[in-house]
Amino acid sequence: MNNNVLYEKELSFQADRRRAGVEFIKIISDLWYDKSIELVFFRNQLIDRNVSDIINLHEYAGEFVGKPISVFDSVEIAQAIMALDLPQSKLDIGKLTYEYHLQDDKYNDATAFVIDKLRNAKDFKHNKPKDVILYGFGRIGRLLARELMSKTGKGTQMRLRAIVTRDKNDAINLEKRASLLRYDSVHGDFHGSVHADPENNALNINGTTVHMITAGSPEEIDYTLYGIEDALVIDNTGAFTNEEALSRHLVSKGVDKVLLTAPGKGIPNIVYGVNHNEYNPDKVSIFSAASCTTNAITPILKAIEDTLGVVKGHLETIHSYTNDQNLVDNMHSKYRRGRAAALNMVITETGAGAAVAKALPVLAGKLTSNAIRVPVPNGSLAVLNLEVSQNTSIEEINNIMKRYALEGELVEQIKYSLNNELVSSDIIGTSAPSIYDSNATIVSPDGKNIVLYIWYDNEYGYSHQVIRLARYISKVRRYSYY
């Protein structure tokens, strides 16, 4: 075959593959907006992705599982899902496609395979949607708003109904808030529409009204005046961090539960996927989603503890600078944080080592920790230096992490990276709170000490953990397969 014929065949294949990607995107959208069925691909989001994203995800997946996964096969599985009468669901079509290849001799076609794999869906019981209030509208609050509004669909899950701020929401401030939601220097433009609505004191996001409420304290708000009932308040202000302070939200009419986006005192500190099942939402009213760093390291530590055992260790987090630091040198209540954030590496403390024990009590007293703030606006790295109970190797550790990333309770929490060139900007926008760098792992010659490198988008990955926990608290269950 001459070069020109080969080149034409390659062009034809690429065109066919992109056409399949377009069809795949249409089915993804139809399932979501018509049936409230969300497809993900090895826990990577598919809604609002373009054709190149879809093809790249398939290539990554093939390398990850060690077997080619074709977009043509994914389309076939998606078509089979579309033909079924399923309840509101979250389905990992990447895993389904992979499993179909492993068991294709057992089934006549993709429809028979999907029917068998999703046979338990018929027993799923629908739940009522949950009203959500964002108390505060900073970095995490705006990312939560973006994600909640982009995943509203038919509104069968969580519905963002109101945002509370301390400052007045006049026409100028409303437009500023709309602009901050619309544009983001780190995460890019919001894939939707945002308009200020001064007449109704609201933001109109993707055609939906979200009330903007000004309040000096939680107790003074009556949310029922806005048609809001039994709501979940997600407090992202950082002003209220203990049970007594957060209980003030429960005084407000229309509030049912409270979720803090920071470590809390006297309340359950939860890393979703690790210890959320230990707390019954019917019996607990106030929850904490812990910190971004705690959510990054705890899933990895659980995997190591469950398989190799942790004797002791040290955590060093290399963290992007935050709004708590100064832009230029100035007074600060904490040592070193007063120096210009974008110019300096700054040693500071972190409570993540101790916080892990709240989710994994078996690690109490076994970890020390410290932090270095560095001149990047987002994207962080945790370095875990651990002594383990059993001798191990790099190959064994990587196999453990790949298994946890592929199956079990932590598939949403751990992403396994194969990228030899991975740097901090590459992980921006990753929904998993822990990104395991398989190419950076170190094991001592005696196999007893290991060093693991865990990347995390300290804004976006953490926000997704908050939403996962919010769904659990709100009991807006979906049938899931992943």
PECORWO-V204825 format. One record per residue. N is the residue number from 1. RES is the residue in one letter. PHI is phi in degrees with one decimal (* if undefined). Layout:
# PECORWO-V204825
N,RES,PHI
N,RES,PHI
This chain:
# PECORWO-V204825
1,M,*
2,N,-76.9
3,N,-62.2
4,N,-67.1
5,V,-64.1
6,L,-61.2
7,Y,-63.3
8,E,-64.7
9,K,-64.9
10,E,-64.2
11,L,-62.5
12,S,-63.5
13,F,-64.1
14,Q,-63.2
15,A,-65.3
16,D,-63.3
17,R,-67.0
18,R,-70.9
19,R,-62.6
20,A,-64.0
21,G,-62.3
22,V,-63.7
23,E,-63.8
24,F,-60.0
25,I,-62.3
26,K,-63.6
27,I,-65.0
28,I,-55.9
29,S,-66.0
30,D,-63.3
31,L,-63.3
32,W,-72.0
33,Y,-82.3
34,D,-96.3
35,K,-124.9
36,S,57.5
37,I,-110.7
38,E,-98.3
39,L,-96.7
40,V,-125.1
41,F,-128.3
42,F,46.4
43,R,63.0
44,N,-83.0
45,Q,-65.8
46,L,-115.7
47,I,-65.0
48,D,67.3
49,R,-91.1
50,N,-97.9
51,V,-62.0
52,S,-62.7
53,D,-59.5
54,I,-62.0
55,I,-65.8
56,N,-63.4
57,L,-63.5
58,H,-66.9
59,E,-67.7
60,Y,-60.4
61,A,-62.6
62,G,-60.7
63,E,-68.2
64,F,-65.4
65,V,-91.1
66,G,74.0
67,K,-151.1
68,P,-57.5
69,I,-122.2
70,S,-98.7
71,V,-64.0
72,F,-64.9
73,D,-67.9
74,S,-63.6
75,V,-61.8
76,E,-61.5
77,I,-66.5
78,A,-63.4
79,Q,-62.6
80,A,-65.2
81,I,-64.0
82,M,-59.9
83,A,-79.2
84,L,-91.6
85,D,-96.7
86,L,-108.2
87,P,-75.2
88,Q,-56.4
89,S,-146.8
90,K,-127.2
91,L,-122.6
92,D,-88.9
93,I,-71.9
94,G,-63.5
95,K,-65.3
96,L,-61.3
97,T,-63.0
98,Y,-60.6
99,E,-67.7
100,Y,-62.0
101,H,-65.1
102,L,-71.5
103,Q,-123.1
104,D,-66.5
105,D,-73.9
106,K,-83.2
107,Y,-123.4
108,N,-71.6
109,D,-157.9
110,A,-64.1
111,T,-62.5
112,A,-61.9
113,F,-63.2
114,V,-64.8
115,I,-56.9
116,D,-68.6
117,K,-65.9
118,L,-104.7
119,R,-65.0
120,N,-77.2
121,A,-62.4
122,K,-64.5
123,D,-89.0
124,F,-71.3
125,K,-104.4
126,H,-69.1
127,N,-119.9
128,K,-72.1
129,P,-67.5
130,K,-120.5
131,D,-72.4
132,V,-125.1
133,I,-120.3
134,L,-93.2
135,Y,-97.0
136,G,109.5
137,F,-144.5
138,G,-92.4
139,R,-58.5
140,I,-70.1
141,G,-58.7
142,R,-71.6
143,L,-66.6
144,L,-62.5
145,A,-62.3
146,R,-57.3
147,E,-69.0
148,L,-61.4
149,M,-76.1
150,S,-75.4
151,K,-111.3
152,T,-65.9
153,G,55.3
154,K,-86.4
155,G,76.6
156,T,-84.8
157,Q,-110.0
158,M,-104.8
159,R,-119.2
160,L,-72.7
161,R,-107.6
162,A,-155.8
163,I,-128.7
164,V,-109.0
165,T,-131.4
166,R,-81.6
167,D,-78.4
168,K,-63.6
169,N,-110.6
170,D,-80.4
171,A,-59.6
172,I,-68.2
173,N,-66.4
174,L,-62.1
175,E,-66.9
176,K,-64.1
177,R,-67.5
178,A,-61.6
179,S,-65.9
180,L,-65.2
181,L,-77.1
182,R,-72.4
183,Y,-121.0
184,D,-145.5
185,S,-66.2
186,V,-95.2
187,H,-98.5
188,G,82.3
189,D,-71.8
190,F,-70.3
191,H,-84.3
192,G,178.9
193,S,-110.3
194,V,-136.6
195,H,-134.5
196,A,-74.0
197,D,-129.1
198,P,-60.2
199,E,-60.8
200,N,-106.1
201,N,50.7
202,A,-150.5
203,L,-108.6
204,N,-102.8
205,I,-114.8
206,N,52.8
207,G,82.3
208,T,-112.8
209,T,-80.5
210,V,-120.7
211,H,-68.8
212,M,-104.1
213,I,-114.2
214,T,-100.2
215,A,-152.8
216,G,-87.2
217,S,-151.1
218,P,-63.1
219,E,-63.5
220,E,-80.9
221,I,-96.2
222,D,-110.8
223,Y,-70.5
224,T,-64.9
225,L,-64.0
226,Y,-102.1
227,G,78.4
228,I,-99.3
229,E,-133.2
230,D,48.2
231,A,-85.4
232,L,-97.1
233,V,-93.1
234,I,-102.3
235,D,-88.1
236,N,-119.3
237,T,-81.8
238,G,80.3
239,A,-83.0
240,F,-118.5
241,T,-130.4
242,N,-129.0
243,E,-60.4
244,E,-62.5
245,A,-67.9
246,L,-71.0
247,S,-64.5
248,R,-61.4
249,H,-64.3
250,L,-71.3
251,V,-72.9
252,S,-66.2
253,K,-68.1
254,G,98.1
255,V,-104.5
256,D,-114.3
257,K,-137.2
258,V,-133.0
259,L,-128.0
260,L,-96.1
261,T,-96.9
262,A,-167.9
263,P,-60.9
264,G,-122.4
265,K,-107.3
266,G,77.8
267,I,-134.4
268,P,-62.5
269,N,-98.7
270,I,-120.1
271,V,-105.2
272,Y,-58.6
273,G,99.0
274,V,-105.4
275,N,-132.2
276,H,-65.9
277,N,-70.9
278,E,-78.2
279,Y,-126.1
280,N,-88.3
281,P,-60.0
282,D,-73.3
283,K,-114.9
284,V,-123.2
285,S,-107.0
286,I,-125.0
287,F,-131.0
288,S,-120.8
289,A,-91.0
290,A,57.2
291,S,-112.9
292,C,-62.3
293,T,-68.6
294,T,-61.6
295,N,-68.7
296,A,-76.8
297,I,-91.2
298,T,-64.3
299,P,-59.1
300,I,-66.8
301,L,-64.1
302,K,-63.4
303,A,-61.5
304,I,-70.2
305,E,-62.1
306,D,-68.7
307,T,-109.6
308,L,-111.8
309,G,81.5
310,V,-105.2
311,V,-83.6
312,K,-167.1
313,G,-176.6
314,H,-131.4
315,L,-110.2
316,E,-120.7
317,T,-103.6
318,I,-101.1
319,H,-110.2
320,S,-60.9
321,Y,-68.6
322,T,-127.9
323,N,-65.0
324,D,-70.3
325,Q,-87.0
326,N,-90.6
327,L,-72.1
328,V,-127.2
329,D,-56.2
330,N,-164.7
331,M,-63.7
332,H,-149.9
333,S,-69.7
334,K,-109.3
335,Y,-61.6
336,R,73.7
337,R,-68.5
338,G,-77.7
339,R,-81.3
340,A,-54.0
341,A,-65.2
342,A,-85.0
343,L,-118.5
344,N,-129.3
345,M,-85.4
346,V,-127.5
347,I,-75.1
348,T,-150.8
349,E,-91.6
350,T,-141.8
351,G,-94.6
352,A,-63.1
353,G,-60.9
354,A,-72.2
355,A,-66.5
356,V,-57.3
357,A,-64.1
358,K,-69.9
359,A,-93.1
360,L,-127.3
361,P,-56.5
362,V,-62.5
363,L,-95.8
364,A,-57.5
365,G,77.5
366,K,-98.4
367,L,-122.1
368,T,-106.6
369,S,-156.0
370,N,-155.1
371,A,-139.0
372,I,-127.4
373,R,-83.4
374,V,-125.3
375,P,-77.9
376,V,-130.0
377,P,-78.2
378,N,-166.3
379,G,99.9
380,S,-128.9
381,L,-141.2
382,A,-105.4
383,V,-109.6
384,L,-104.2
385,N,-106.8
386,L,-124.1
387,E,-98.1
388,V,-110.8
389,S,-76.0
390,Q,-115.7
391,N,-60.5
392,T,-145.3
393,S,-143.7
394,I,-60.4
395,E,-61.3
396,E,-65.5
397,I,-62.4
398,N,-62.1
399,N,-65.8
400,I,-61.4
401,M,-67.1
402,K,-65.0
403,R,-64.0
404,Y,-66.9
405,A,-76.3
406,L,-99.2
407,E,-151.2
408,G,100.2
409,E,-81.1
410,L,-114.5
411,V,-67.1
412,E,-80.4
413,Q,-93.7
414,I,-114.1
415,K,-107.7
416,Y,-97.7
417,S,-97.5
418,L,-104.1
419,N,-77.1
420,N,-70.2
421,E,-107.9
422,L,-61.3
423,V,-133.4
424,S,-60.2
425,S,-68.5
426,D,-69.9
427,I,-95.1
428,I,-63.6
429,G,89.7
430,T,-85.8
431,S,-79.6
432,A,-74.6
433,P,-75.1
434,S,-126.3
435,I,-116.1
436,Y,-81.4
437,D,-88.4
438,S,-66.4
439,N,-88.3
440,A,-107.2
441,T,-62.2
442,I,-123.7
443,V,-129.0
444,S,-66.6
445,P,-56.0
446,D,-86.3
447,G,74.0
448,K,-104.2
449,N,-118.5
450,I,-129.3
451,V,-125.3
452,L,-115.2
453,Y,-112.3
454,I,-120.4
455,W,-83.9
456,Y,-159.7
457,D,-80.0
458,N,-68.2
459,E,-104.4
460,Y,-73.1
461,G,-62.0
462,Y,-66.1
463,S,-59.1
464,H,-67.9
465,Q,-64.7
466,V,-59.9
467,I,-68.1
468,R,-60.4
469,L,-67.8
470,A,-60.9
471,R,-62.6
472,Y,-63.9
473,I,-61.0
474,S,-78.3
475,K,59.0
476,V,-91.6
477,R,-70.9
478,R,-127.9
479,Y,-65.2
480,S,-127.9
481,Y,-140.5
482,Y,-162.9
